[in-house]
Amino acid sequence: MSDAIAPETIEALLPEVAELIVGALNLDMAPAEIEPDAPLFGEGLGLDSIDVLEIALVVSKRYGFQLKSDNADNIRIFSSLRALTAHIAAQRSA
């Protein structure tokens, strides 16, 4: 499914999703400071499960689809900004 999404589409959407994360979590950083391939949890951005709920809420409002808490792919989906953006791009075009 996400294989069909062009890398250019994902690259174009990265800044928008980064801005969404920074705004939703009131992070004290610029969206451009989020490394696309750095982990969102732990050593990377350092997010926790509450942060994921906040992100899921704003993604649902902005893009019109639900990120389910019981989705087995959530670890992959939220592994990095690029992974989350690719998932959003795939869901938007579905």
C-alpha positions as a Markdown table, in Angstrom:
| # | Residue | x | y | z |
|---|---|---|---|---|
| 1 | Met | 0.0 | 0.0 | 0.0 |
| 2 | Ser | 2.6 | 2.6 | 1.0 |
| 3 | Asp | 4.9 | 1.1 | -1.7 |
| 4 | Ala | 2.7 | 3.0 | -4.3 |
| 5 | Ile | 3.4 | 6.4 | -2.7 |
| 6 | Ala | 6.1 | 8.3 | -4.6 |
| 7 | Pro | 9.1 | 9.4 | -2.4 |
| 8 | Glu | 8.5 | 13.0 | -3.7 |
| 9 | Thr | 5.0 | 12.9 | -2.2 |
| 10 | Ile | 6.4 | 11.9 | 1.2 |
| 11 | Glu | 9.2 | 14.5 | 1.0 |
| 12 | Ala | 6.6 | 17.2 | 0.2 |
| 13 | Leu | 4.4 | 16.2 | 3.1 |
| 14 | Leu | 7.2 | 15.9 | 5.7 |
| 15 | Pro | 7.3 | 19.6 | 6.7 |
| 16 | Glu | 3.5 | 19.7 | 7.1 |
| 17 | Val | 3.5 | 16.7 | 9.4 |
| 18 | Ala | 6.5 | 18.0 | 11.4 |
| 19 | Glu | 4.6 | 21.3 | 11.9 |
| 20 | Leu | 1.6 | 19.3 | 13.0 |
| 21 | Ile | 3.6 | 17.4 | 15.6 |
| 22 | Val | 5.3 | 20.5 | 16.9 |
| 23 | Gly | 2.0 | 22.4 | 17.2 |
| 24 | Ala | 0.1 | 19.5 | 18.7 |
| 25 | Leu | 2.7 | 18.9 | 21.4 |
| 26 | Asn | 3.8 | 22.5 | 21.9 |
| 27 | Leu | 7.4 | 21.5 | 21.4 |
| 28 | Asp | 10.1 | 24.1 | 21.9 |
| 29 | Met | 11.7 | 23.5 | 18.5 |
| 30 | Ala | 11.2 | 24.3 | 14.8 |
| 31 | Pro | 9.5 | 21.7 | 12.7 |
| 32 | Ala | 12.6 | 21.6 | 10.5 |
| 33 | Glu | 14.6 | 20.4 | 13.5 |
| 34 | Ile | 12.8 | 17.0 | 13.5 |
| 35 | Glu | 15.0 | 14.6 | 11.7 |
| 36 | Pro | 12.8 | 12.6 | 9.2 |
| 37 | Asp | 14.4 | 9.2 | 10.0 |
| 38 | Ala | 15.2 | 9.8 | 13.8 |
| 39 | Pro | 13.1 | 7.8 | 16.2 |
| 40 | Leu | 10.1 | 9.6 | 17.6 |
| 41 | Phe | 10.4 | 7.7 | 20.9 |
| 42 | Gly | 13.4 | 7.3 | 23.2 |
| 43 | Glu | 16.6 | 8.7 | 22.0 |
| 44 | Gly | 15.1 | 10.6 | 19.1 |
| 45 | Leu | 12.3 | 13.1 | 19.8 |
| 46 | Gly | 11.6 | 11.5 | 23.2 |
| 47 | Leu | 7.8 | 11.2 | 22.8 |
| 48 | Asp | 5.7 | 9.0 | 25.0 |
| 49 | Ser | 2.3 | 7.2 | 24.7 |
| 50 | Ile | 0.3 | 10.4 | 25.6 |
| 51 | Asp | 2.1 | 12.3 | 22.8 |
| 52 | Val | 1.1 | 9.6 | 20.4 |
| 53 | Leu | -2.5 | 10.0 | 21.4 |
| 54 | Glu | -2.2 | 13.8 | 20.8 |
| 55 | Ile | -0.6 | 13.2 | 17.4 |
| 56 | Ala | -3.3 | 10.6 | 16.4 |
| 57 | Leu | -6.0 | 13.2 | 17.3 |
| 58 | Val | -4.6 | 16.0 | 15.2 |
| 59 | Val | -3.8 | 13.6 | 12.3 |
| 60 | Ser | -7.4 | 12.4 | 12.4 |
| 61 | Lys | -8.7 | 16.0 | 12.4 |
| 62 | Arg | -6.4 | 17.2 | 9.6 |
| 63 | Tyr | -6.4 | 14.2 | 7.3 |
| 64 | Gly | -9.8 | 12.6 | 8.0 |
| 65 | Phe | -8.8 | 9.1 | 9.0 |
| 66 | Gln | -8.4 | 7.4 | 12.4 |
| 67 | Leu | -5.1 | 6.0 | 13.8 |
| 68 | Lys | -6.4 | 3.1 | 15.9 |
| 69 | Ser | -4.6 | 2.4 | 19.2 |
| 70 | Asp | -5.0 | -1.4 | 18.6 |
| 71 | Asn | -3.3 | -1.3 | 15.2 |
| 72 | Ala | -0.5 | -3.8 | 15.1 |
| 73 | Asp | 1.5 | -1.5 | 12.8 |
| 74 | Asn | 1.6 | 1.4 | 15.2 |
| 75 | Ile | 5.2 | 0.7 | 16.2 |
| 76 | Arg | 6.2 | 1.0 | 12.6 |
| 77 | Ile | 3.8 | 3.9 | 11.8 |
| 78 | Phe | 5.2 | 6.0 | 14.7 |
| 79 | Ser | 8.8 | 4.9 | 14.4 |
| 80 | Ser | 9.9 | 8.1 | 12.7 |
| 81 | Leu | 8.5 | 11.3 | 11.1 |
| 82 | Arg | 9.1 | 9.7 | 7.6 |
| 83 | Ala | 7.2 | 6.5 | 8.6 |
| 84 | Leu | 4.3 | 8.5 | 10.0 |
| 85 | Thr | 4.3 | 10.8 | 6.9 |
| 86 | Ala | 4.3 | 7.8 | 4.5 |
| 87 | His | 1.4 | 6.3 | 6.4 |
| 88 | Ile | -0.6 | 9.5 | 6.2 |
| 89 | Ala | 0.2 | 9.8 | 2.4 |
| 90 | Ala | -1.0 | 6.3 | 1.9 |
| 91 | Gln | -4.2 | 6.8 | 3.8 |
| 92 | Arg | -5.0 | 10.1 | 2.2 |
| 93 | Ser | -4.7 | 8.7 | -1.3 |
| 94 | Ala | -6.6 | 5.5 | -0.4 |
